[in-house]
Amino acid sequence: MIKMKKYLVIGNPIKHSLSPKLHNYWLKENNIEAIYDKKKLDEKDLQSIISEVKEEKINGINVTVPFKKAVIPFLDELSPEAKDTQSVNTIYFQNGITIGHNTDIAGFELAIKYAKYDISGKKIFILGAGGVSPSIIYSLKKMKASKITISNRTKEKAENLKGLFKELNIIDWGTIPSFDMIINTTSIGLKKDDCINLDYSSIGSNKFFYDVIYNPTETIFLKKAKLFGNKTENGKMMFIYQAHQAFTIWHKLMPIIDDEVIKLIE
Ligand code: ATR
């Protein structure tokens, strides 16, 4: 009998994760004998869950908030992307070792290409210095952004990112620099009436507003941006592409992203 392979997304909270829906759809489409589940856990459980990857009881793990950095000490090796961002969202087992990789970086880059936006030479303003911010900064640098400015309510967390990216510009929460593209990486907007305080009229039009949040589909941040004549995009394609990259690593197969897949996430 072939043993059913097992994959997991771990985080806390994890209830609302759409990763199982997406991965299980692709597994079925490709006739792969495997199951993808979600598991809520505490930081103290990380070591033992990763040891299950080493024992091949679990064949791969996706990591989400708040453990993308916390899993690092328990892994044998990191990919260059995971190392440079100190952020792991995909774990796999190869040649006897556990490896941590970061597919959020490629996920963001592919999502920007999907939106047909050219980052090179652009001034980017990032709101928030949480779990996904280092991956986005890395990706923006790779795409040759000319200037990256970041602002976080807790300024210290933005300043800590300078340890990884020394060219980063830090400004106070509530201050708005001049920019071509603004990216919300905060959790403001997850609740339907959550609203970021921005003076949209002084920002003007023809900027690109990107929100990492994809549920709700259109946050107030994006709604208002649209009203003022800006281009907008939510985080749906980034989410799909990061999953696509992880799937490809684990199963050595590129699943299809079509309208049906995109609809799964809406
Ligand atoms: P973590 O901080 O554990 O990585 P996250 O969801 O990745 O979790 O990040 C949450 C982000 O949203 C942080 O940048 C957070 O700002 P703080 O570092 O100051 O906590 C930001 N955030 C959440 N609620 C916010 C609010 N009401 N106003 C401003 N920023 C907020």
Boltz pocket constraint, residues with backbone or C-beta under 6 A from the ligand:
constraints:
  - pocket:
      binder: B
      contacts: [[A, 65], [A, 66], [A, 127], [A, 128], [A, 129], [A, 130], [A, 131], [A, 132], [A, 152], [A, 153], [A, 154], [A, 155], [A, 157], [A, 185], [A, 186], [A, 187], [A, 188]]
      max_distance: 6.0
